[in-house]
Amino acid sequence: MLQNILISFGIILTVAFLAAIIISICENEKRAALILLFTAIILITPFSLLLVFPFFTTVSLLLSGIILSLLILFILPLKGKPPKPSGSPISGIDERITIFSRRELMQNTLIFSDYYKQHPEHKSPDNIFRKEPGLLSLQTRFAHTYGFASAEASFATVSYLAAGVNGQKSTKKQNRDPETLTKYIKSWAKKLGALDAGITELQDYHLYTVAGRGDRYGKTIHNSHRFAIAFTVEMDYEMMSAAPAAPTVMESAQKYLSSGAIAIQIAHFIRELGYDARAHIDANYELICPLVARDAGLGEIGRMGLLITPKHGTRVRIAVVTTNIPLIKDQKKNDMSILDFCNHCNKCAVVCPAQAIPKAERRQISGTLRWQINSEACYTYWCQSGTDCGKCVISCPYSHPDNLLHRVIRTGVRRNFIFRQIAVKLDDLFYGEKPKSKNFPSWILSESEKRNFN
């Protein structure tokens, strides 16, 4: 009787390992698959020998006890001491001080000289990135003619969308039930390609105080909308796995375009109902998207300064629509398990080629407890590599594909503080402390073909 139970347990264990191995192979994670296979052989062998050598009953029973104890520990809701909430900034920031605004400053112009008179501390680090070839330059380390041209095409198309971020609302206001409308907008966003959507009340600290890009440069931002609709769009795992090579910037640019198109459509839809609405898309933001998305319940802001979503990690792009149409806001979900995991996990900081991500604990900055990256070092690397890197994004343990294996792991991470610490070490074991970049997707030109076409 006991032998039959143990043999049955061994069969279940075999099926579980087989599923995990197949998933790892499908993800092109050979290291993880081999470690799982080796572990499976060690654990399952005693169970498979029971019928021939009954004395393996004791060994199998001991193994079963250990495995079941670990599973029980895994499912127990042990919260531990939660980290302190991040809090919210005291106020918004001037977009002109951001690296994406500073990179657009043209030398030998009045705006250029005025900026560095006011912020002399930025001149030296900015001179460094200006000496590099630049993002999407074919003189950079990861230059790829077709890949870079594809990314540029996506960014150019995003710029064409800029005309639709604002617009005239219909003169015929249509009053709708907020609950029904909220449900419709979220469902439609997902139908259009969004992963998830959330709604929060727009706060002053969400907004930039002064615009810093394009023809909006230097203009005070006035946005009196009550609500902000944030949604995420997934970046493809295979494309991002080639980080920091060309496929990452191709995918990043494409998903800026995808999220931008969805935002434009939703904003236009709301204006058709007779209410003001503005889309916030790449290079046309009046606000800080990760903060809005966090407050809308879509995730937490992690060590690398990006939104970490529960199912896709940082492997997302965000767009926002602000509006005064009556909506039902979502409850802000303070997922302390994500912040606690980040406290123990330094993988993004370890893999960062520019060493721009802090390894130390969070600190108080403008009223919020957070990590702050070295944006100058990060962007300088972009200008050297020609891509927007993405190494931190794909290395984040939360960014693994949303399949059965990783859902099970994420469940344990969310429920159990002990398992969170174990999961950090397991991720290093199975995927490497510094995961290697994967090959380009097969449909993209090989390196030899790339050289022939340059």
C-alpha positions as CSV (number, residue, x, y, z in Angstrom):
1,M,0.0,0.0,0.0
2,L,2.8,2.4,1.0
3,Q,4.7,1.5,-2.1
4,N,1.8,2.2,-4.4
5,I,1.3,5.6,-2.8
6,L,5.0,6.4,-3.2
7,I,5.0,5.2,-6.8
8,S,2.0,7.4,-7.5
9,F,3.8,10.3,-5.9
10,G,6.8,9.6,-8.1
11,I,4.6,9.6,-11.2
12,I,3.1,13.0,-10.3
13,L,6.6,14.3,-9.7
14,T,7.7,13.0,-13.1
15,V,4.9,14.7,-14.8
16,A,5.6,18.0,-13.0
17,F,9.3,17.9,-13.9
18,L,8.5,16.9,-17.5
19,A,6.1,19.9,-17.9
20,A,8.7,22.3,-16.5
21,I,11.4,20.9,-18.8
22,I,9.2,21.2,-21.9
23,I,8.3,24.8,-20.9
24,S,12.0,25.7,-20.5
25,I,12.8,24.2,-23.9
26,C,10.0,26.1,-25.5
27,E,11.4,29.3,-23.9
28,N,14.9,28.4,-25.4
29,E,16.2,28.2,-21.8
30,K,18.7,25.3,-22.2
31,R,20.4,25.9,-18.9
32,A,17.1,25.7,-17.0
33,A,16.0,22.6,-18.9
34,L,19.3,20.8,-18.2
35,I,19.2,21.6,-14.5
36,L,15.6,20.5,-14.2
37,L,16.5,17.3,-16.0
38,F,19.4,16.6,-13.7
39,T,17.3,17.3,-10.6
40,A,14.5,15.1,-11.9
41,I,16.8,12.2,-12.4
42,I,18.1,12.5,-8.9
43,L,14.7,12.9,-7.2
44,I,12.7,10.4,-9.3
45,T,15.2,7.6,-9.5
46,P,14.4,6.2,-5.9
47,F,10.7,6.1,-6.8
48,S,11.3,4.3,-10.1
49,L,13.4,1.6,-8.3
50,L,10.8,0.8,-5.7
51,L,9.3,-2.2,-7.6
52,V,12.7,-3.8,-8.0
53,F,14.4,-2.8,-4.8
54,P,11.9,-2.5,-1.9
55,F,14.5,-1.0,0.4
56,F,14.3,2.2,-1.6
57,T,10.9,2.7,0.2
58,T,12.7,4.5,3.1
59,V,14.6,6.8,0.8
60,S,11.5,7.5,-1.2
61,L,9.5,8.2,1.9
62,L,12.2,10.6,3.2
63,L,12.3,12.4,-0.2
64,S,8.5,12.6,-0.2
65,G,8.5,14.2,3.2
66,I,11.0,16.8,2.2
67,I,9.2,17.6,-1.0
68,L,5.8,17.9,0.6
69,S,7.2,20.0,3.4
70,L,8.6,22.4,0.9
71,L,5.3,22.5,-1.0
72,I,3.4,23.2,2.2
73,L,5.9,26.0,3.0
74,F,5.4,27.3,-0.6
75,I,1.6,27.6,-0.2
76,L,1.5,29.0,3.3
77,P,0.6,32.7,3.3
78,L,3.6,34.0,5.2
79,K,3.8,37.8,4.7
80,G,6.8,38.5,6.9
81,K,7.7,42.1,7.6
82,P,6.6,44.1,4.6
83,P,8.8,46.8,3.2
84,K,7.8,50.4,3.7
85,P,5.4,51.7,0.9
86,S,7.1,53.9,-1.6
87,G,4.8,56.8,-1.0
88,S,4.1,59.6,-3.5
89,P,6.3,62.5,-4.6
90,I,5.7,65.9,-3.1
91,S,5.1,67.4,-6.5
92,G,5.7,66.9,-10.2
93,I,9.1,67.5,-11.9
94,D,10.2,69.7,-14.8
95,E,10.4,67.6,-17.9
96,R,13.3,69.7,-19.1
97,I,15.7,68.1,-16.6
98,T,15.0,64.6,-17.9
99,I,17.7,62.9,-20.1
100,F,15.1,62.6,-23.0
101,S,14.6,66.3,-23.0
102,R,18.3,67.1,-22.7
103,R,19.3,64.9,-25.6
104,E,17.1,67.1,-27.9
105,L,18.9,70.3,-27.0
106,M,20.7,71.7,-30.1
107,Q,24.2,73.1,-29.6
108,N,24.8,76.7,-30.4
109,T,21.2,77.7,-29.6
110,L,19.8,80.0,-27.0
111,I,17.8,77.2,-25.4
112,F,20.9,75.1,-25.1
113,S,23.0,77.8,-23.4
114,D,20.1,78.9,-21.1
115,Y,19.6,75.3,-19.9
116,Y,23.2,74.7,-19.0
117,K,23.4,78.1,-17.3
118,Q,20.6,77.0,-15.0
119,H,21.8,73.4,-14.7
120,P,25.6,73.4,-15.0
121,E,25.8,70.0,-13.2
122,H,24.4,68.4,-16.3
123,K,26.8,69.8,-18.8
124,S,29.7,67.5,-18.2
125,P,27.8,64.2,-18.3
126,D,25.7,65.4,-21.3
127,N,28.9,66.2,-23.2
128,I,29.9,62.5,-22.8
129,F,26.8,61.1,-24.5
130,R,27.0,63.7,-27.2
131,K,30.4,62.4,-28.2
132,E,29.0,59.0,-28.9
133,P,27.5,57.9,-32.2
134,G,23.9,57.9,-30.8
135,L,20.8,55.9,-30.7
136,L,20.1,54.0,-34.0
137,S,23.4,55.1,-35.5
138,L,25.1,52.6,-37.8
139,Q,28.5,53.5,-36.2
140,T,27.4,51.9,-32.9
141,R,28.3,48.5,-31.4
142,F,25.1,46.7,-32.3
143,A,24.4,48.4,-35.6
144,H,22.0,46.5,-37.8
145,T,20.8,48.1,-41.0
146,Y,17.4,46.6,-41.3
147,G,16.7,46.4,-37.5
148,F,17.6,50.1,-36.9
149,A,15.6,51.2,-40.0
150,S,12.6,49.2,-38.7
151,A,12.9,50.9,-35.3
152,E,13.2,54.3,-36.9
153,A,10.1,53.6,-38.9
154,S,8.1,52.8,-35.8
155,F,9.3,55.9,-34.0
156,A,8.5,58.0,-37.1
157,T,5.0,56.6,-37.2
158,V,4.6,57.5,-33.5
159,S,5.4,61.1,-34.4
160,Y,2.7,61.0,-37.0
161,L,0.2,60.1,-34.2
162,A,1.1,63.3,-32.3
163,A,-1.6,65.2,-34.1
164,G,-4.2,63.0,-32.4
165,V,-3.2,63.4,-28.8
166,N,-5.6,66.3,-28.4
167,G,-8.7,67.3,-30.3
168,Q,-12.0,69.0,-30.2
169,K,-14.7,67.2,-28.3
170,S,-18.2,66.7,-29.7
171,T,-20.7,69.4,-28.9
172,K,-23.3,66.7,-28.1
173,K,-22.4,65.4,-24.7
174,Q,-23.7,61.9,-24.1
175,N,-24.2,61.0,-20.4
176,R,-23.3,57.4,-19.7
177,D,-23.3,55.2,-16.6
178,P,-19.7,55.4,-15.2
179,E,-19.6,51.8,-14.2
180,T,-20.7,50.6,-17.7
181,L,-18.4,53.0,-19.4
182,T,-15.4,52.0,-17.3
183,K,-15.9,48.4,-18.1
184,Y,-16.3,49.1,-21.8
185,I,-13.1,51.2,-22.0
186,K,-11.1,48.5,-20.2
187,S,-12.5,45.7,-22.4
188,W,-12.0,47.7,-25.6
189,A,-8.4,48.6,-24.6
190,K,-7.7,44.8,-24.3
191,K,-9.4,44.1,-27.5
192,L,-7.1,46.7,-29.2
193,G,-4.1,44.9,-27.8
194,A,-3.6,46.1,-24.2
195,L,-2.5,43.6,-21.6
196,D,-4.3,45.3,-18.7
197,A,-5.9,48.7,-17.9
198,G,-6.5,50.6,-14.8
199,I,-8.0,54.0,-13.7
200,T,-6.8,56.4,-11.1
201,E,-7.6,60.0,-10.2
202,L,-5.1,62.3,-11.7
203,Q,-2.8,63.9,-9.1
204,D,-0.4,66.9,-9.3
205,Y,2.6,64.7,-8.8
206,H,1.7,62.6,-11.8
207,L,2.2,65.6,-14.0
208,Y,5.3,67.3,-15.3
209,T,5.3,71.0,-14.2
210,V,6.9,72.2,-17.5
211,A,7.1,70.5,-20.8
212,G,10.5,69.7,-22.2
213,R,10.2,68.1,-25.6
214,G,9.4,69.3,-29.1
215,D,7.5,72.5,-29.7
216,R,6.0,72.3,-26.2
217,Y,9.4,73.0,-24.7
218,G,9.3,75.5,-21.8
219,K,5.5,75.6,-21.7
220,T,3.8,75.3,-18.3
221,I,1.6,72.2,-18.2
222,H,-2.0,72.7,-17.3
223,N,-4.1,69.6,-17.1
224,S,-7.4,69.8,-15.1
225,H,-8.6,66.3,-16.0
226,R,-9.9,64.3,-13.1
227,F,-9.1,60.7,-14.3
228,A,-6.2,58.9,-15.9
229,I,-6.6,55.6,-17.7
230,A,-3.3,53.7,-17.9
231,F,-2.7,50.5,-19.9
232,T,0.2,48.2,-20.7
233,V,1.2,46.6,-23.9
234,E,3.5,43.5,-23.9
235,M,6.9,43.4,-25.4
236,D,7.7,40.1,-27.1
237,Y,9.9,37.8,-24.9
238,E,11.9,36.4,-27.8
239,M,12.7,39.9,-29.2
240,M,13.7,41.2,-25.8
241,S,15.9,38.2,-25.1
242,A,18.4,39.4,-27.6
243,A,19.1,42.5,-25.4
244,P,21.0,44.7,-25.8
245,A,21.1,44.0,-29.6
246,A,18.9,45.4,-32.3
247,P,15.8,43.3,-31.8
248,T,15.2,45.0,-28.4
249,V,15.0,48.5,-29.9
250,M,12.8,47.2,-32.7
251,E,10.4,45.7,-30.2
252,S,10.5,48.7,-27.9
253,A,9.7,51.2,-30.7
254,Q,7.0,49.0,-32.1
255,K,5.3,48.8,-28.7
256,Y,5.5,52.5,-28.2
257,L,3.6,52.7,-31.5
258,S,1.1,50.1,-30.4
259,S,0.4,51.7,-27.1
260,G,0.2,55.1,-28.7
261,A,-2.3,54.0,-31.3
262,I,-4.5,52.5,-28.5
263,A,-4.3,55.8,-26.5
264,I,-5.2,57.9,-29.5
265,Q,-8.3,55.7,-30.2
266,I,-9.5,55.8,-26.6
267,A,-9.0,59.6,-26.4
268,H,-10.9,60.1,-29.6
269,F,-13.7,57.8,-28.5
270,I,-14.1,59.9,-25.3
271,R,-14.1,63.1,-27.2
272,E,-16.9,61.7,-29.5
273,L,-19.0,61.3,-26.3
274,G,-18.6,65.1,-25.6
275,Y,-15.8,65.0,-23.0
276,D,-12.2,66.3,-23.0
277,A,-9.5,63.7,-23.3
278,R,-5.7,63.7,-24.0
279,A,-3.5,60.8,-25.0
280,H,0.0,60.6,-23.5
281,I,2.3,58.8,-25.9
282,D,6.0,58.5,-26.5
283,A,7.6,62.0,-26.8
284,N,4.2,63.6,-26.0
285,Y,3.8,63.0,-22.3
286,E,2.5,65.5,-19.9
287,L,2.9,63.1,-17.1
288,I,5.0,60.2,-15.7
289,C,3.4,57.0,-17.0
290,P,4.9,54.6,-14.4
291,L,3.5,56.6,-11.5
292,V,0.1,56.8,-13.1
293,A,0.1,53.0,-13.8
294,R,1.2,52.2,-10.3
295,D,-1.6,54.3,-8.8
296,A,-4.0,52.6,-11.2
297,G,-3.2,49.3,-9.7
298,L,-1.1,47.9,-12.5
299,G,2.1,47.2,-10.6
300,E,4.9,48.6,-8.5
301,I,8.0,50.7,-9.5
302,G,11.1,48.5,-9.0
303,R,14.8,48.9,-8.6
304,M,15.4,49.9,-12.3
305,G,12.8,52.7,-12.1
306,L,10.3,51.0,-14.3
307,L,6.8,49.6,-13.6
308,I,6.9,45.9,-12.6
309,T,3.7,44.2,-13.5
310,P,2.7,41.0,-11.6
311,K,2.5,38.8,-14.8
312,H,5.0,40.4,-17.3
313,G,7.4,42.3,-15.1
314,T,9.0,45.2,-16.8
315,R,8.4,43.7,-20.3
316,V,5.7,46.2,-21.0
317,R,5.2,49.7,-22.5
318,I,2.7,52.1,-20.9
319,A,0.4,54.7,-22.4
320,V,-2.1,56.9,-20.6
321,V,-5.3,58.8,-21.4
322,T,-6.4,61.7,-19.1
323,T,-10.0,62.8,-19.2
324,N,-12.9,64.4,-17.3
325,I,-15.5,61.8,-18.3
326,P,-17.0,60.2,-15.2
327,L,-15.3,56.9,-14.5
328,I,-14.9,54.4,-11.6
329,K,-11.3,54.4,-10.3
330,D,-9.5,51.3,-9.3
331,Q,-8.2,50.7,-5.8
332,K,-4.4,51.2,-5.6
333,K,-2.9,47.8,-5.0
334,N,0.2,48.1,-2.8
335,D,1.9,44.9,-3.8
336,M,4.6,44.7,-1.2
337,S,5.7,41.3,-2.4
338,I,7.2,43.0,-5.5
339,L,9.1,45.6,-3.5
340,D,10.3,42.9,-1.1
341,F,11.5,40.8,-4.0
342,C,13.3,43.8,-5.4
343,N,15.0,44.3,-2.0
344,H,16.5,40.9,-2.2
345,C,17.1,40.7,-6.0
346,N,19.9,42.8,-7.6
347,K,19.8,41.0,-10.9
348,C,19.0,44.2,-13.0
349,A,21.8,46.1,-11.3
350,V,24.2,43.2,-11.8
351,V,23.5,42.8,-15.5
352,C,23.3,46.5,-16.4
353,P,26.2,47.2,-18.9
354,A,26.4,50.8,-17.8
355,Q,26.2,50.0,-14.0
356,A,23.5,52.6,-13.9
357,I,21.1,50.8,-11.5
358,P,21.8,51.1,-7.7
359,K,22.5,48.0,-5.7
360,A,21.9,49.8,-2.4
361,E,18.5,50.1,-0.6
362,R,15.8,52.6,-1.5
363,R,16.2,56.2,-0.2
364,Q,14.0,59.2,0.2
365,I,13.9,61.3,-2.9
366,S,11.4,64.2,-3.1
367,G,9.0,62.6,-0.6
368,T,9.1,59.1,-2.0
369,L,11.1,56.0,-1.0
370,R,12.6,54.6,-4.2
371,W,15.7,53.6,-6.1
372,Q,17.1,56.2,-8.6
373,I,19.1,55.1,-11.6
374,N,22.0,57.0,-13.2
375,S,20.1,58.2,-16.3
376,E,23.2,59.8,-17.8
377,A,25.2,56.5,-17.6
378,C,22.2,54.6,-19.0
379,Y,21.7,56.9,-21.9
380,T,25.4,57.1,-22.7
381,Y,25.4,53.4,-23.1
382,W,22.4,53.7,-25.5
383,C,24.4,56.1,-27.6
384,Q,27.3,53.6,-27.7
385,S,25.3,50.5,-28.4
386,G,22.8,52.1,-30.8
387,T,19.8,50.5,-28.9
388,D,17.8,51.2,-25.8
389,C,19.5,48.2,-24.3
390,G,16.7,46.4,-22.4
391,K,19.1,44.1,-20.5
392,C,17.5,45.0,-17.2
393,V,14.1,44.5,-18.6
394,I,14.6,40.9,-19.8
395,S,16.7,39.8,-16.9
396,C,14.1,40.7,-14.3
397,P,12.6,37.4,-12.9
398,Y,9.1,38.9,-13.2
399,S,9.7,39.2,-17.0
400,H,9.7,35.5,-17.7
401,P,6.8,34.4,-20.0
402,D,3.4,34.2,-18.4
403,N,3.0,30.4,-18.5
404,L,2.1,27.7,-16.0
405,L,5.6,27.3,-14.6
406,H,6.1,30.9,-13.9
407,R,2.6,31.5,-12.7
408,V,3.2,28.8,-10.0
409,I,6.5,30.5,-9.0
410,R,4.9,33.9,-8.9
411,T,2.1,32.6,-6.7
412,G,4.7,31.5,-4.2
413,V,6.6,34.8,-4.5
414,R,3.4,36.7,-3.8
415,R,2.2,34.6,-0.8
416,N,5.4,33.7,1.0
417,F,8.3,35.9,2.1
418,I,10.6,32.9,2.6
419,F,9.9,31.6,-0.9
420,R,10.7,35.1,-2.2
421,Q,14.2,34.9,-1.0
422,I,14.6,31.3,-2.3
423,A,13.2,32.3,-5.7
424,V,15.9,35.0,-6.1
425,K,18.6,32.3,-5.7
426,L,16.7,29.8,-7.9
427,D,16.5,32.3,-10.7
428,D,20.2,32.8,-10.6
429,L,20.7,29.0,-10.6
430,F,18.3,28.3,-13.5
431,Y,18.9,31.3,-15.7
432,G,22.3,32.6,-14.5
433,E,23.2,35.5,-12.4
434,K,24.2,37.3,-15.6
435,P,21.9,35.7,-18.3
436,K,23.5,35.6,-21.7
437,S,21.8,37.3,-24.7
438,K,19.8,35.0,-26.9
439,N,20.2,34.8,-30.7
440,F,18.1,37.0,-33.0
441,P,14.7,35.6,-33.9
442,S,15.2,33.5,-37.0
443,W,13.4,35.9,-39.3
444,I,15.8,38.8,-38.6
445,L,19.0,38.9,-40.6
446,S,22.0,36.9,-39.3
447,E,25.2,38.7,-38.4
448,S,26.9,37.6,-41.6
449,E,23.9,38.7,-43.7
450,K,23.9,42.0,-41.8
451,R,27.5,42.7,-42.8
452,N,26.7,42.0,-46.4
453,F,23.8,44.4,-46.5
454,N,25.5,47.3,-44.6
